[in-house]
Structure formats: structure tokens, C-alpha cells
Amino acid sequence: MEAEFTFDTGIGRPYKNHQLMRILVLNGPNLNLLGTREPSVYGTVTLADIETILRQRAAQLGAELDFRQSNHEGQLIDWIHEAKGRWDTILLNAGAYTHTSIAIRDAIAAADVSTIEVHLSNVMAREPFRHHSMIAPVCRGQIAGFGAQSYLLALEAGVNIKAV
């Protein structure tokens, strides 16, 4: 299935003398339901669509990409721990765990891997309980509110902050 969006800044740079930049994309609870879950909030693009367009763009940028999803907090924490020394950047859409998980926050801090917080919706324009991110203080930055484009913007940022 062809994705419904594209994004191309053309600003990707080779990383470490042409070594592949390694990007780990982690998706939290309920993101496996994208495309059918609250389309008025999250759109109709599926997680598989997002993975496809990210892989295409990562290849253009000369980056390796691994894309994962889990509804389980412990699995996300294990993947974050495993990232240390293996991945250059984590793109993390922790879903609702963003607002509740001190454990994920601590895992990000312990892994010491540049992490970008990603959200499809503008969490600040939503319910008050979504306005606080437990993980933001240990993330390099946040990208939110651009639908599926948020992932592409995060990928561009992840590649380019390391390539400079």
C-alpha cells in the first residue's frame, strides 16, 4: 500500500565517513490500531504505512532503520536498554506511557542514546492529562501534531543532529 504522505528536505548527510546511521523506531500501546482508532485524532494512515515511508526515506538518507511496536511497557524498556551502543538515535512514540511512565523515562536516561519523542497529534491541544510528558526531560526533543509527518520530521532530525 502506498503511503498517503511524503516529505523530502534533501538535507541528509553521510554519517561517520559513510557508515550507516542506525535509527531505532519504537511505538507504544495502541499504535498497532492506527488507521482505525479515532481517525479524527490520529488519521487513517496505518502503522505499516508509516513504517514503509520511513524505510524509504531512511534509505535515501543512508540510514538503517528498525521499526517496532509493543503494547507492553516492559518490552519497550528492554528495547531501550538494548539500544545502548547499538543504535545512534531512538524515535519514540510511547503513546499513553508518555504521560505516566517513570520507568520508560529512567530507561531513556540510562541508555544514553539520543531520543526524540514523537506524537501524531498535538498533545497540548488535547485533554489536560496529556499535557505533561514524563519522558521529555530526557529526550533530545519533541515533534508532535503533524500526523504521520511527525515521524518523518523526527527521522530527518535524528539523522541530521548526528551527522553535523
Helices and strands as residue ranges (DSSP letters): E 21-27, G 31-33, H 39-42, H 47-61, E 63-69, H 73-83, E 89-93, G 95-99, H 102-111, E 114-119, G 123-125, G 128-130, G 136-138, E 141-144, H 149-163
